[in-house]
Amino acid sequence: MSTDHEQSLARAEAATVAELAAIAQAVAPSMRTLSTAVKNRVLVACADALVAHQDAVLAANEKDCTQAAANGTPASIIDRLRLTGERIAGIAAGLREVAALPDPVGVVDTGRVLPNGLRLSRIRVPLGVMGMVYEARPNVTVDSFGLAFKAGNVALLRGSRSAAHSNAALVDVLRTVLQQQQLDPNIVQLLPCQTHTSVQALITARGLVDVVIPRGGAGLIEAVVTGAQVPTIETGTGNCHTYVHKDADPDMAVAVVLNGKIRRVSVCNATETVLLDRGLDPQVIARILRELETAGVTIHGDVTELVAAGATAPVAATDEDWGCEYLSMDVAVRLVDSIAEAIDHIEQWSSGHTEAIVTSSLAAAQQFIDQVDSAAVSVNASTAFTDGQQYGMGAEIGISTQKLHARGPMGLPELTTTKWVVQGDGHIRPV
């Protein structure tokens, strides 16, 4: 910190986070027994209230967008920040969708009677106090609350400073509804966001915060995961690969590659690297490269090889390209000699999110499934399908690329944990 004022602000934010986390921990027990009917009623009421109070929310959002423009923020980022009546209606629809989803709390995962007569079961229970650290998009504020609430958790929300007015207006609507529904409004709390100290205070609040989930760019995720002293669930970056095997159907290959790359370039399930098997017909390779360039995609790779293969304006790739999540109209392309080389490349450079293979060979597809170690593997399907809603899970909090607790799209069940229940009839364990 460079000034006394900044140091004072940081200390104040740290104290506020500690205070709000303690309040959240005190509220959490009341959520464990909240009925599904009450949760659904509250979620629908919140959806109705957001639409009813959209003028106040939009006015707050305009302050954020105006300030972002004055700060020279890129138009694409301002678009993520901006709310409209249509977007608020979509956010409200998301809450109604969550209300319609099955409640995971209390679900029995497994159960059996032991030989000694003890009745054993494992049931789903809330995680407790769930911290969210996220950037820009104010819709994440409501999405996070809705999912946390339905799964029986208390939400501590640390959004970005760029969306401070928007987030405050949205949380005010949610807290008002909770109070009207005779529930503690502290079920959802917005943390201060003027300094990074508030993030540090949240992710080190051992004993008060049960889990933290970062959602945003690689820098944010890395800072949270490496600095946390409480459990984190890493919703990782998406350096997703699409490998076109030598036995791929040409039309299918073009469709899958293009959809993965250009459907939405700013999402974590976009294809960022395309691996083309040299065993493909050269005309097919040339067609894929041509279709990418015609769509406006800049191809990065071995310039000499790519020009010979049919690209017109490739850019030389570095190691940074092979490990990059572009989130733009750029793609890294490499020609490989075999499926083994493709798998080796993925093993070296993948972020562990989603990898796809296009092939008509069942053996190649199975080899890819067996050997690729990522959260999701797609066969003859675009990487864009790695999404909770597309998987039939309803809403999601993010895509986990780690291996403990949850992996892949995280819906309601993944926002719970389990406990074992043992029921006996005066059973005692022999000495």
C-alpha positions, 0 to 999 in steps of 0.5 A: 500500500502506498498511502496511509489512507490505503492501509487504513482502508485495507485494515477496515476491509479485513475487519469487515470480512472477518465480522461478516464471516463470523455472522455467516457461520452463525447463520449457517446452522439454520440453513441445514433444516430449511425445507425445499418448499421454503427454498423454492418459494424464496428463489421464485420471490427473488426472481420476481423482485429482481424484475420488479426492481430492475430500474434501480438495478439498471441505474446502479449498473449504469454507474459501473458502466460509465465509470468503466468507460471513463477508465478505458475498459475494453468494450468487450469487458463493459459488455460483460458488465452491462445489464439490460432488462432482457439480461435481468429477465434472464437472471430471474429465469435462472433463479426459477430454474434453480427452484425447479431443480431437485434439492440435493440436501438430505438425499441418501447417496448409499445405504446398507445394513451391516452384518451386526444389524447397524443401519448405515447411510451416507446423506448429502448435507450443505457445505456451510459458508461458501465464499465466491470470488469473481470478476465483472459479471454481475449476473454471477452475484445472483447465480451464486446466491441461488445455487448456494441457497438451494444447496443449503449454504450461506453465500459470502460474495466478493465481486469486483470493484468494477461491478460494485454498484450493480452487485450492491443493488442486486444483493439489496433486492435479495436480502430484502426478499429474505427478510420479507420471507422471515429469513435471516438476510445474512444468508447472503452478504456482499463483501467489500471490494476496494482492495485485494485485502478483502480477498485475502481475508476471505480465503484465510478465514479458517474456521469461519469459511468452509469453502471458497470458489474463484470464478474468473481469469487465470490470474484471479484463480491462481491468486486464490488457490495459491493464497488460500488457507481454507478449502478451495474448488478451482474452477480452472481455465480452459485450454481445451483441445480438439484433435482431428484423427486421421479417420475423422469424417471431414464435414464433422471435423470442420463443424466440431472445430468451428463450433468449439472455436467460434461459438463463443470465444470468451468462455472456458469451454471454447477450443483453444488448440486444434491438433490435426493428424498428418494422416488426414487427406491434405485437402481436409487439413487445408479445408479446416485451416481455410474455414478457421481463417474465413471465420476470422480466426488467427491461426498460431503455429509453425508458420512454414508447416501451416502455410504448406498445409493451406493457411494463408496468414498464420502467426508463429507460435511460442510455448505461451501459445500452446498453454494459452486460454486465448478467449479471443478469435485466436487458435493454436494449430499443430500437425501431429503424426499420431493419436499418441503424439496428440495425447502427449501434447494434451498431457503437456499443455492442457489445463485439464478442462475439456478435450475432444476427438473427432474420429470414426474409429472406435478404437481411437475414441476409446484410447483417447477416453482412456488416456486423456486425463481431463475433467471432460472428454468429448467424442465427435462433439464440440468442447462447447458442450462442457456445461452444467445445463448442457449436461442436464444438471441445470445451473452450474457454479463453474467447471472444476478442473481439480480432482478432489471433491468435484470435477467438471460442471458443478451443479447443486449436488457438488455444492454439498458434502456428505455425512455418515449416519449410523443407526443401531439398537444399543449396539456396542463395539466388542473390546 
